Amino acid sequence: MKKAVALIMAGLMTLSMAACSSNSAGSSAATNASSKSAGTTNIVFWHTWTGSEADALQKVIDDYNKSQTEIHVETLSSQTEDKMLTALTGGSGPDVVYTADTTVSKWAQAGMLAPIDDYIKSGKIDTKNIYDSVYKLGAYDGIQYGMPYTMDSYMLFYNKDILKEVGAQPPKTLEEMAEISKKVAKKDASGNYVRLGYVPDYPWIDRIEIPYLFGADFYDFKTDKITCTTPEFKNAMNYKAEYYTDYGIPQVTKFKSGFGTYASAENPFFKGQVAFAIEGEWFETFIKQYASKDFNWGTVTVPVTASKPEIAGSGRLQAGMLSVSTKSKNTEAAFKLINYLTSDDAYIKFCASKGSLPTTYTALKSEKLTQQAPQLKPFIESVLKGKAKAFPAIPFSNEYSNEQGLAEQAIYSGEKKVDKAMEDLSAKLQSFADEWKSSR
């Protein structure tokens, strides 16, 4: 893994220095108008949000800058993680970064993020107030390098009119969902599908979600073993594969090729091409923005397999992470910003405006949040059941997801059976796990 990280960093270092210069200039242009007093510590915060989401965060940053004179924060939005990595490696990057949950362990391993355990203690942060599964995403080898910020959870969206047409109620198990999907399937006069119940690999979400709904896991930290060959994991893959094999692999593949852009009016769920969609809390905004005004939809907690009713409420959580660069000369000030952003008032203001979930229990349970963003209520209720969890914090999580996606495509295309695909996937991923183990 050290070799892999070194190659990534070396490749990014070859990018033109002009890009870094452009980023630095952009940082100045993107700052708020608050004035900096003499003796004020200036810190720079880069994040990935754009448009209205970036505007919502800027309002919170403006509040912070106006509330005190000790620290002034400059922000730069719309930054990709490649840009961040290049800047951090070159020493010209920000003090604070907001990245995907799968990034922290890899960047911590590469020595690019500063440990924050001491700041958590000195700041008297109640870590028990943070959803445990996503808090662990900020850790690497027992040391905390990231603080979870916004969080996504998932529910099953369904087309009410389609279910009414086939005389079905929202499914309570995954098996019920499969049976309803058989009733929903419809072909045109030429024998081509014009409607299916569910297509498992559109857009991307169920790659991790479905295995959790069968009681599977992805990695065993006690043994440092990949766990994609367990019966639970294979059951999940077989379940997903049946949405291709039961309807004909070529026919489903052809049907899916006609799907429109995800974030548009051409989304197949909005067009009634599929009856079910596993989506996050942002999806209601998409419905309001892109679907027709008479689109009739509902949500339920994503069902689990009928064979494991005790895991009802399981599923995936994702969280963006706030971290401090090792190159920062103002790490204490940087953490004070993180502490402010995750304080209840600031947290609720941003999450309500953006339409995302906070990761602290006090903010999740706040009436202010649901009053300002009522669409979040069912997602919050689902999360508070406490059974959803994040993907394991391993430094090769991106490689895991990519390789799993390729393995699933081999299954859906009929190239491989589930057992063979999972055995091959395990062998490939275990090499990453072994390399990581040897480097610790």
C-alpha angles and dihedrals in degrees: 000000000000088000091050093049091047091053091050092049093045091051093050092048088063091065113110118276085226088075090058091047090050091050092051091051090047090054091061092047093050097053124110122252097252112127123240118231124217111274093022117140110236119210131179125223123195123191140167101236122114138187118000092357091056089047091053092052092046090058089057091048090049089053090053094048091050094046096065143007100219096084133026119196125208116194135203117192133195094041119155119218089245089059091047092049092050092050095044092049092049094048095241098098136109130286094232129031134189111211142159118286092247093059103063099073092048094048092043090052089052090053095245100121129065121234111249102189093106091050091049089054097043091046090050092231111182100226090184086068089064121083100260100221094055093040088060089058088073093058131092121184091344096309123109116234102158141042117214115240123170118016135202126208130177141234136179111260115200138186107244095199094053093048090048090051092057094038096246136141123216108286121259094194135031089245090057089050090054091050093049089049090060090056092046097052112109134179133198126235090277092056095253120135116254094171138023133174098236140348109205101209099049118129103348110265104101095061088091100016099062097051089054089051088059093049094256128140133201106221139019110216093190093061100021089233133144108240104199092114097063118116090248093054093046090048088056092050092047090050092053092044091057090067084068105032096044091055100033122273096236092046095049091044090053092047093050092049088068095058116121131225114308098229097046144072086272093069104130092231092055090047094051093246090126128029098207135046129175103216143155133248091276091066096081088060088053090050091052091046102043113015124085116268092247094051105134114209143151141185137225133174108280104264123236131217115293089232092066109040089158091072094057108143094038122133143111131307124195126195136187113226135221115213140170123233119239086225092060115116090198105051094148092054090044092056091047087060091050090048090053095047091054095045112112102252096046092039094052093045092055099040093047091050095044096039098236134123124255117227099226121089093225092056093041091053095044116121088211090066097052092040091056096037109024091169088072094061099091091046091050091049090051093049093048089062083078100220101103116095142184128249110273117275099247124144093234096053093121091052089048092053094045094049092045089052091053091048091051092050089053088054096046092048092051092243093121138019117236096255093052094043093051094046090052091045092051093050092050095046095043089067088061091048093049092049090050091048092051091050095055 
